[in-house]
Amino acid sequence: MQPRFDFAKASPESYKAVFALEQYIRNCGLEPRHIHLLKLRASQINGCAYCVDMHVKEARHDGFSEQWINLVCAWRESPLYDARERALLEWTEAVTNVAQTGVPNTSYEEIRKHFSDEEVVKITTAIGTINVWNRLCVSFRSQHPIDEPAQAA
């Protein structure tokens, strides 16, 4: 797979607008673990290798365990995530897949048990923001860096 072009260079104004949303999300008061979860899960759903790679590394850097990071893709089958995280992951999936499934009342009811109206709006804005990044990176085939391959022991 070859990159198509650098979208940030092609339209710096567009990049700055999306980055301004990103800055807002980073500073809006949401818990970092929740931001990591929703970014990683949405990026997995959208098949964005660039963003999955980045968000795994960021979560690891911020001290989250390999197990916590690795099981995001199978969160429904793991007891690792608490009720708030599970509601957030369910909401992330519903909002990310809105064109296919809509946003079910059950997802809304669950997230409302754990987060205030203001938090739900901030979470939904964060989900929308990572979906914009995913669409840019997937559409223009942004390439993640290649780390040194693991050596067999």
VOPAGU-2260 file (C-alpha; in pm, 1 decimal, decimal comma):
REM VOPAGU-2260
SITE   aa  ch    i         X         Y         Z
SITE  MET   A    0       0,0       0,0       0,0
SITE  GLN   A    1     136,9     336,8     -98,9
SITE  PRO   A    2      34,8     670,0      54,2
SITE  ARG   A    3    -175,5     881,1    -178,4
SITE  PHE   A    4     -55,6    1219,6     -50,5
SITE  ASP   A    5       0,7    1412,0     269,7
SITE  PHE   A    6    -339,4    1558,8     352,6
SITE  ALA   A    7    -190,3    1800,3     609,3
SITE  LYS   A    8      32,4    1956,0     343,3
SITE  ALA   A    9    -241,3    1953,3      79,3
SITE  SER   A   10    -481,9    2148,5     301,3
SITE  PRO   A   11    -315,0    2298,4     607,9
SITE  GLU   A   12    -637,2    2480,2     700,7
SITE  SER   A   13    -831,8    2154,8     713,8
SITE  TYR   A   14    -560,8    1993,4     922,3
SITE  LYS   A   15    -556,4    2289,4    1163,3
SITE  ALA   A   16    -934,9    2270,2    1206,0
SITE  VAL   A   17    -928,8    1900,0    1291,9
SITE  PHE   A   18    -624,5    1950,4    1514,8
SITE  ALA   A   19    -811,9    2225,1    1702,9
SITE  LEU   A   20   -1085,2    1970,4    1779,6
SITE  GLU   A   21    -815,0    1728,8    1893,7
SITE  GLN   A   22    -670,4    1991,4    2128,2
SITE  TYR   A   23   -1015,8    2054,0    2271,0
SITE  ILE   A   24   -1065,0    1681,3    2339,3
SITE  ARG   A   25    -727,3    1654,9    2513,0
SITE  ASN   A   26    -817,9    1941,7    2746,1
SITE  CYS   A   27   -1194,6    1905,1    2794,6
SITE  GLY   A   28   -1178,1    1715,1    3122,0
SITE  LEU   A   29   -1251,1    1361,4    3002,2
SITE  GLU   A   30   -1046,3    1093,2    3174,9
SITE  PRO   A   31    -741,6     993,6    2968,2
SITE  ARG   A   32    -835,1     624,3    2992,2
SITE  HIS   A   33   -1171,0     699,4    2833,9
SITE  ILE   A   34   -1010,1     897,1    2552,1
SITE  HIS   A   35    -763,6     612,5    2489,8
SITE  LEU   A   36   -1045,2     356,8    2481,8
SITE  LEU   A   37   -1267,6     541,0    2239,0
SITE  LYS   A   38    -982,0     637,6    2005,8
SITE  LEU   A   39    -847,3     286,2    1992,0
SITE  ARG   A   40   -1187,2     119,8    1946,8
SITE  ALA   A   41   -1307,3     358,9    1675,8
SITE  SER   A   42    -975,5     322,7    1492,6
SITE  GLN   A   43   -1005,2     -56,3    1506,5
SITE  ILE   A   44   -1358,9     -44,2    1367,4
SITE  ASN   A   45   -1251,0     189,3    1088,6
SITE  GLY   A   46    -945,6     -20,5     999,4
SITE  CYS   A   47    -707,4     270,7    1046,4
SITE  ALA   A   48    -365,0     112,6    1098,8
SITE  TYR   A   49    -199,4     452,9    1139,6
SITE  CYS   A   50    -431,3     550,4    1426,1
SITE  VAL   A   51    -439,4     206,0    1590,4
SITE  ASP   A   52     -59,1     207,6    1598,1
SITE  MET   A   53     -46,4     559,9    1741,2
SITE  HIS   A   54    -314,8     504,7    2006,3
SITE  VAL   A   55    -168,2     175,3    2123,9
SITE  LYS   A   56     167,8     347,8    2169,9
SITE  GLU   A   57       9,5     645,4    2347,0
SITE  ALA   A   58    -186,7     420,1    2584,5
SITE  ARG   A   59     125,9     217,6    2658,6
SITE  HIS   A   60     323,0     539,1    2718,6
SITE  ASP   A   61      54,9     657,2    2961,8
SITE  GLY   A   62      94,5     339,1    3166,5
SITE  PHE   A   63    -193,6     122,8    3050,8
SITE  SER   A   64    -124,0    -249,3    3054,9
SITE  GLU   A   65     -71,1    -459,0    2744,2
SITE  GLN   A   66    -373,5    -666,6    2841,5
SITE  TRP   A   67    -596,1    -358,0    2878,3
SITE  ILE   A   68    -480,8    -234,1    2535,8
SITE  ASN   A   69    -490,3    -570,3    2358,1
SITE  LEU   A   70    -838,6    -669,5    2468,6
SITE  VAL   A   71   -1012,3    -352,2    2352,0
SITE  CYS   A   72   -1102,6    -534,4    2030,1
SITE  ALA   A   73   -1275,0    -808,7    2235,4
SITE  TRP   A   74   -1407,1    -596,1    2521,8
SITE  ARG   A   75   -1747,0    -766,5    2535,8
SITE  GLU   A   76   -1581,3   -1100,2    2618,0
SITE  SER   A   77   -1341,5    -963,7    2880,2
SITE  PRO   A   78   -1418,3    -887,1    3245,1
SITE  LEU   A   79   -1126,8    -641,2    3241,4
SITE  TYR   A   80   -1333,2    -330,6    3168,0
SITE  ASP   A   81   -1554,9    -169,4    3429,9
SITE  ALA   A   82   -1916,8     -64,8    3373,4
SITE  ARG   A   83   -1825,3     292,2    3270,4
SITE  GLU   A   84   -1567,3     168,1    3021,3
SITE  ARG   A   85   -1813,0     -85,5    2880,4
SITE  ALA   A   86   -2080,6     183,3    2835,2
SITE  LEU   A   87   -1822,7     405,4    2665,9
SITE  LEU   A   88   -1708,3     126,6    2433,1
SITE  GLU   A   89   -2067,9      42,0    2341,0
SITE  TRP   A   90   -2141,1     410,3    2271,2
SITE  THR   A   91   -1821,1     439,3    2064,9
SITE  GLU   A   92   -1925,0     144,7    1849,7
SITE  ALA   A   93   -2277,8     279,1    1799,7
SITE  VAL   A   94   -2165,4     631,9    1709,8
SITE  THR   A   95   -1886,4     505,5    1483,0
SITE  ASN   A   96   -2125,7     267,8    1303,8
SITE  VAL   A   97   -2412,9     517,8    1294,7
SITE  ALA   A   98   -2477,5     470,3     920,2
SITE  GLN   A   99   -2515,3      93,0     959,3
SITE  THR   A  100   -2692,6      57,5    1290,3
SITE  GLY   A  101   -2809,4     396,5    1407,3
SITE  VAL   A  102   -2755,4     467,8    1775,5
SITE  PRO   A  103   -2976,4     225,4    1969,6
SITE  ASN   A  104   -3170,9     339,7    2272,9
SITE  THR   A  105   -2999,1      66,9    2474,4
SITE  SER   A  106   -2658,4     223,7    2404,5
SITE  TYR   A  107   -2790,1     566,8    2498,8
SITE  GLU   A  108   -2952,9     440,9    2817,4
SITE  GLU   A  109   -2633,8     263,9    2921,4
SITE  ILE   A  110   -2402,9     561,0    2869,4
SITE  ARG   A  111   -2646,9     788,6    3054,8
SITE  LYS   A  112   -2618,1     564,1    3361,9
SITE  HIS   A  113   -2248,7     646,6    3388,7
SITE  PHE   A  114   -2192,4     993,0    3239,8
SITE  SER   A  115   -2354,8    1336,3    3266,8
SITE  ASP   A  116   -2514,6    1512,8    2968,6
SITE  GLU   A  117   -2203,9    1727,8    2934,6
SITE  GLU   A  118   -1974,6    1425,8    2942,7
SITE  VAL   A  119   -2184,3    1242,2    2682,3
SITE  VAL   A  120   -2155,7    1542,1    2448,1
SITE  LYS   A  121   -1777,8    1558,9    2503,6
SITE  ILE   A  122   -1743,0    1182,7    2450,8
SITE  THR   A  123   -1949,5    1201,9    2131,9
SITE  THR   A  124   -1738,7    1493,5    2008,3
SITE  ALA   A  125   -1425,2    1288,2    2080,5
SITE  ILE   A  126   -1569,0     992,8    1887,6
SITE  GLY   A  127   -1652,6    1221,2    1596,1
SITE  THR   A  128   -1302,4    1366,2    1602,5
SITE  ILE   A  129   -1124,4    1029,6    1591,0
SITE  ASN   A  130   -1359,5     925,4    1312,3
SITE  VAL   A  131   -1250,2    1232,7    1113,2
SITE  TRP   A  132    -883,0    1141,9    1169,0
SITE  ASN   A  133    -955,2     780,9    1068,4
SITE  ARG   A  134   -1127,0     889,2     749,9
SITE  LEU   A  135    -840,8    1118,3     654,4
SITE  CYS   A  136    -573,1     859,3     727,8
SITE  VAL   A  137    -753,2     568,4     559,7
SITE  SER   A  138    -860,4     772,7     256,0
SITE  PHE   A  139    -511,3     902,9     188,8
SITE  ARG   A  140    -336,3     583,9     308,0
SITE  SER   A  141    -127,4     742,7     581,2
SITE  GLN   A  142     154,6     509,3     677,5
SITE  HIS   A  143     240,1     431,8    1037,8
SITE  PRO   A  144     609,5     397,2    1122,1
SITE  ILE   A  145     751,6      46,4    1106,7
SITE  ASP   A  146     909,8     -55,9    1435,6
SITE  GLU   A  147    1195,0    -298,5    1462,0
SITE  PRO   A  148    1055,7    -649,0    1413,7
SITE  ALA   A  149    1040,4    -866,5    1722,6
SITE  GLN   A  150    1318,1   -1123,7    1747,8
SITE  ALA   A  151    1232,1   -1481,8    1827,4
SITE  ALA   A  152    1370,8   -1591,7    2161,2
